[in-house]
Amino acid sequence: MTYRIWLIVVPTVWFFVLSPVLGAEIGTESDFDIDENTRSLAGQRVGRAGFGFLKIGQGARPVGMGEAFVAVSDDINAAFWNPAGLTEVERLDYLFTYSEWIASSVVMSGATAMRTRYGVVGLSFISHQPPATEETTILEPQGTGEMMNIGDIAVGFLYAKQLTNKLSFGVHFRWIQESLHLENLQTVDMSVGTHFDTGFKSARIAMSFQNFGKDLTPVDRAFPMPAVFNFAGAMEAYGNRGDPVWLTIASNFNFPIDYEERLVVGCELWLMNTLALRGGYKFNTDVEGYTLGVGMKWGRDNGRHIAVDFAYSQFDLFDAPLRFSVNGSF
């Protein structure tokens, strides 16, 4: 089968598989009791999904590009955006990210992947830890003296395979736990992705379906996983990857289960394959806007490298989250 046939088959399969799934999950306004004050938000399906920490962008490099990374996905950061991009991994690669998130919470994540004769395999984790909070009740509004156990963790397995010289496929399975003091919710989810080199200059397109899993009912109402379908594109607007100077532009169309469709755009300028300057913007969001990022990379002739990245995200109602990442290869 030629890559031209793959170009037709893959998007078609994605469409017919995901359309009924997303349609069933989203539901309609009549499924819920909605007053007039919340009707506008209900139209956007806000607050429908659980495990919200899975929606936090991981990796300072992708975040610095406005999270327009699904079609870029050319290093270990692909673990959290499009597992198909892990086929770019040639050695044993690693990533660690520390994020100062909103409400004084901390998010840490990491991934590692290596190439084998059967494809690229890897592991990932995400940890979200809110600050220590004392339990309060109606009778003891000042606190009971007992500290609440709250936090989230996700641990995953990754596999990516290059199907042809143009098309790659990847999958990400995860075990997830959310601690809500006296309740521990556990589930599993799956993310899948494809990455396709169109052959037109450096243009590539990609699709990913993230956070797909069954609904959960912690008390008396079920909620879905924060599933999102992404259709993305990227290409070099100036130069080529590896040149002394090159500029990558990228965009994602995001279709989340709990909000209206979004467009995110981003760019990345590399100088001497050492210094990277990044920027991006998110359209149709409530509080987020532009992002900025910078990175430094040091490499050797044998392919080993280490990179340090920093990203800033503009928020309207909260302190701006800051992210710091270290990645490299052995």
N, C-alpha and C positions, 0 to 999 in steps of 0.2 A: 504494500500500500504506500503510495507516494505521500509526501508531506502536503500536497494540495488536497488530497482526499481527507487527510487528518484535519485540515483547516476547516472543512465543511462538517465533518462528523463530530468533532469535539464540541463546538458551540451548540450544535443541534441536540446532542445528548444532554449537555448541561441544561438546556432550556426545558426539555421535556421531563427531566428528572426533578428539577427544582421548582418549576411553576406550580405543580399541585401541592408540593410540600409547603412552600411559602404561603400559598393561598389558604391552605388548611390551618396553618399556624397563626396567621394574622387575625383571622376572624373578622367580625363586623361590629359596628357600634351597638347593635341590638343585643350582643352577647353580654353586655355589661350595664349596670345601673349608672347613668351619667346625668349629672345636673347641668344646668345651663352654663355655670361658671367654668366647668371643665370640658365643655363640649369641643372647644377648639383644640385643646391638647389631646382629647380622645381621637380626633381625626389624625393625629400624628402617632397614635399608639404609644405615647410616652408612658413609661413605667410598667409595661407589660412583662418584660423579661426579668429573670433573676440572674444570680451570679454575675453581677455588674462588673466585678473586677476583671473579668475576661475581656472587657471592652477597652481596657487601658492599653494604650500603645506601648509596645516594648522595643527597646533598642534606641539609643540616642540618634543613630544615623537615620533610620526611617522617620522618627518623629521630627527631626530637623528638616526633613523634606515635606512636612505637612502630612505625613503618613501615606504619601503617594508612592508606595514601595512595592505593591503587589507585582507589577511588571518589571521592576528593577531586579529585586531578589537575586543578587549575584554573590552573596556571601552567607555567613552563618546566621545573619539576621533574618534570612528567609524562613527560619524555623517558626517564627511567630506571624508571618505574613502570607507566605505561599511556599509550602514545603517542596514544591517542584523545583524551586530555585536552588535547593541544596545540591543539585547535580553539578553546580559550579565548584563545590568543595573538592579539593584535590588531595588534601592531607588530613590530619586530625585537627579540626578547627574548634574554637571555643568562644563563648560570649558570656559576659556578666554585665548586668545593668542594675544600677541603683537609682531609684526615682523618689524624690520628695513630692508626694501626691497631696491632694487637697485635704483639708481638715486634719492637718498634721499627721497623716498616715504615711506609711513607707511601703513602697513596692520594690521587691527585688526579683530578678529573673535571670535565668541562665540557660545555655544550651551548648551541646557539644555534638559533633558529627564527624564521621570518617568514611572514606570511600572503601568499599570492598568489591570483590569480583562480582557480587550480585546486585550492587547498587550502593547508595549512600544510606547509612543508618545513623541514628542519633537519639539523644535524650534531651528533655527540656524540663524546666520547672518555673513556676511563678508563685511568689509569696506576697500576700497583701496583709499588712499588720496595722490596724488602727491604733491610736494611743490608748493607754490603759484608762478604763472608765469604771467608775464606781456605780454599783447598782442602786437605783432609786425606786421607791414605791409610792403609792398614794399616801400611806400612813407614815412613810419616812422619806419625804421629798428631798432631804438634805443628804441622803445616802445611808445605806445599811451597813457599810463597812466591808462588804464583799465586792471584790473586783470581778468584772465580767470577762468571760473568755470569748473573745471575738477575733475572727481572722479567717483567711482563705488560703488555700494552697492547691496547686495543680501540678501534676507530674505526668510527663508524656513520653511517648515513643514515636520516632520519626522514621520514615522510609521514603526514599526518592529514587526514581529510575529514569534514565534517558531512553525513551522509546525509539526515537530516530535522531538523526543529527539536527533536527529542527524542533522536536517536541519532547518535553519532559513532563513527568507526572510525579506527584508526591502526596503522602497521607500522614496525618498526625493524630494519634490516639492518646487520650488523656484520662487519668483518674482525678477527680475534683472533690474537694471537701470544703464546706463552709461551716464554721463554728459560730453558732448564735447563742452563746452562753449555755443554756440547758439543752439545746438541740444541735445535732451535727447532721448536716445534709451531705450526702455523698451521691455521686453519679459519675458517668463516663460520657465523653463527647468525642467527636471526630471532626477533623478539618481535612479537606482535600483541595488540591490545586493543580493547574496545568500552566505551562510556560511555553510559548511558541515563538520561534524566530521566523518572521514573515519573509525574510530574504530581500525586503525592500530597504536598502541602506542598512541602518542598524535598528530599524523598528521591530519591536516585539510586543505581543499582546499576551495577556494572562487572565485567568479566571480562578477564583478561589471561593470556597464555601466554608465558612468558619463557624465553630461552636455549635455543631449540629448534634442534638441529643434529645432524649425524651423529656416530656413535661414532668415536673415534680410538684407534689402537694405537701408542703410542710405542715399546714394546719387544716384549713378547710377550702382553700382555693388553689387551683393548679396554676403554675406559671411556666412559660417556655424558657428554653435556653436562649441566650442573646445571639441567635444565629444572624449571619450577615453574608450576603452574596456580593462579590466584588468583580467588576469587569474593568480591566486596566490596560494602559498602554504606556510605552516609554521608548525613547530613542535619543541618540546623541545629536544635539542641535549644532554643536561645533566640535570638530575633531573626532577621534575615536578613542575608545578605552585603551589606556596605556600610552597615549601620546603625551608630550610635555604639558599640554593644556587641553582639556576637553570639558564640555558642558552637557549634562544629561537633563532632559525634561521628562516629566511623568505626570500621569493623572489616573485617578481611580473614580469610578462610579460605584458608590456603595448603596446597597439595598438592605438596610437592617430590618429586623422583625419588629422593633419597637420605636421606629421613628420614620419620618419621611426620607426619601432618597437624598443622598448627599453627593456632592462633587468635591474632591480634594485635588489640588495641584501642587507640584513641587519641582525643585531643580537642585542640581548638585554640580558645583564647579571644582574640578581637580587641577591643581598646579603642581607640576613635576612629580605627580603620583605620590605626593607627600602631604600637601595641605588641601583640605576640602572645605568649601564654604557652601552652606545649604540654606534654603528658604522654602516656605510653602504657605498655603492658605486653604482654609476649610470653609466651604460655602454651606449655607442652610444649617447652621448650628445655633444653639441658644446662647452659649457663653464663650465658645472657643473662636479663635480667629487665625492670626498669622503665627508662624513658627520660624525659628532661626536655629542654625546649628553650625558647628565647626568641628573639624577632626584633623588629627595628625596620624600619619602612617609611616612606619619604618620597616623596610624589607631587606631581604638578603637574596643573593643570586640563587640559592637553593630553594626558593619559594616560601621560606618561613617569614613571618611578619608579625608585627604587633601594631594595633591601632587604638587610639584613645579618642572618644567622641563625646561631645557635650551638646545638649539641646535645651531650648527655651520655648515654652508654649504660652501664648497670650490667653488669659482667662479674664472675663469681665467681672465676675462676682467673687472670685477666690484669688488667693496668692498664686502667682504663676508657677506651675510645676517645673522643676528642673530635673534633668536626667543626665546621668554619667554612665558611659559604657567603656568596657575594655574588651577587645577581641583580638584573636590572632590564630596562628597555626604552628604546630610542632613539626 
